[in-house]
Amino acid sequence: MALTKVKKSEVISEVTELLNASKLTVVAKFEGTGVKALQGLRRDAKTEGTKIKVVKNRLVIQALKGSDKFKDTDSSAIEGMLLYAFNSEDEVAPAKSLHTFAKTNPTLKFVGGYTAEGLFISAEEVKALAILPGKKQMLAGILNTLNSPVRGVMSGLSGNLTGILSGLEAKATN
């Protein structure tokens, strides 16, 4: 069903808004992927804060040109049956969601992505980002690293205190 001009302008403004708010927008070909599989992808990606949209390429190109950040960005890779994954909270989540989905559905292929700075990155760079740990995992790793010296000091003091108390108890009983 054809979109009216009003609907098209609404879609363009929505995509422009999503592009501007997103820390990373991943573009992927989904030709040959079933509807149920795409619904599952949307559901799984939503839990990580990623929004999956299938939009006509012409409308996405117009949204890119209509945005100050993306107006000079290369849009030559936008051709074929594409889906777009947006996330305004995590830089890695859209790539990670699509990468996880692509493991079970090999019909999904990365095309590239748009960064928050307005740059187009290649499919290989998106794959490299997908392998990185997510924001939560990285924060947990940093906190664990920062906490480990404290934990070591506490266990050392605990061992020394136990030794002192055992020595005092032995002295008191003698």
N, C-alpha and C positions, 0 to 999 in steps of 0.2 A: 504494500500500500504506500502510495506516494505521500511524502510529508508536505504540509502546507508551508508557505513562507513564514508564517508566525511560528509554527512548530520548529522549523529549521533554525530560526533566530534564537528560539529558546534553547535548543540543543547546543548551538554554537556558544551561547553565553554560559551554559552549564559546563561545557568542556573547557572553555577559557578559565572559568572559576576553578575547576578541578586542577588544571595545569598549573595555574598560579599558586595554588595552595599546596600542591604535591611536592614532596621532597625528592621523589623519583617517580617517573611515569615510564612503565615498561610497555613496549609494543611487541606483540607476538602474532604470528600467523596461526590460525586455528582451523584451517580448511581440513575437512574430514573428521573433525571432532564432533561427537554427538551432543544433542541438546541436553540430555540428562547429565552427561559428563561436565558440560559447561555450567549447569546449575549447581553441581557439586563443587566445582571450582569457585563459583561466586560465594557459596555458603562457607567454604573453608577459608577463603581469603578474607571474608567479612570479619571472622573472629580475630584476625590480626590487624584489622583497621584498613584493609585494602579494598578498594572499590573497583570492580571489573565492569567495563562498559564496552559494548560493540556499537561503534558509530561509523557512519559513512565517512570514507576518507576525505572527500571534498569538504565536509563540515569540520573535520579535525584540522585540515590545512587552513581553512578560514579562521578557525579559533587560534591557531598558531600565529597567523598573520595579524590577528586582532589584538594579540597580547604584546605589550612592550618588551617583555622579557624574551619572547620566542620569535619575534617578527623576522630576525635575521638568521634563524636556525634552519639547517638543512632539512627539507621535508621530502627529499627524493626517495627515501626508503618507504614512504607511505603508499603502498600499493598492494592490492590483493585483499583477501579476507583477514582483517586484523581486529584484534581486541586490545584494549588499553587498560592497564592496571595502575591505579592512582593510590598514593598513600601520603597523607599530610603529617604523619607522626614518625614514621621510621623510614630511613633511606634504603634499607635492605629488604624490607618485608614484601614489596611487590615482586621483586626478582625471586625471592625465596619461595613465595607462594606458587608462582608459575613454574619454577624449577621442580618443586615437589610434584606438582601436577603432571609435568612433562615426563617424569620418571615412569608413570603408569599410563600416560597417553602420549605416545611418541609423535602424534600428529601435530602437537603444539611445538612451534619453532620460534625462538627469539629473533626479532628483527633489529632491535636496539632499544634505546631509551632516551628520555629527556630528563636532565638533572634540574635541580631547583635553580641553578645559575643560568639556565637557558641553553645548555650545551646538549648536542646529540652525541650519545655514546653508542659504540658498536655492540653487536650481539655477544661478542667474546667478552667485552667488558661487563656486560650485564650478567653473563654466566659466572664471571669471577666474583661479582658482588653477591650472587645467589649462594655461593659456597661459604661466604663469610658468616660468622655467627650473628644472630640478631642483636638488636639494641639491648634487650633484657639480658641475654646471655653475656654480652660484653661487659655490661655494668656489674653483673654478678661476679664475673671473673676478676674485674678490677677491685671490687670490694673484698673478695677472697684474698687477693694478693696483698692488699693494704692491711687486712686483718691478720694475716699469718704471723708477722713478727710479734704482734700483741699476744696472739695465742701461744707462741713459743715462750715468751717471757712469763706469761701466766702459768704455763705448765711447769716451767723451771722453778718459779717461786713456790708453786704448790708442792713440788717434790722436795724442795729445801725445807719448807714449813713442816711437811710430814716427817722428814728426817729429824728436825729439831724437836718436834713434839714427841717422837718416839724416844729420842735421847733423854729428854726431860722426864718422860714417864719411867724409863728404866732407872734413872738416877733417883727418882722419888721412891721407887719400890725398894731400893738398896738401902 
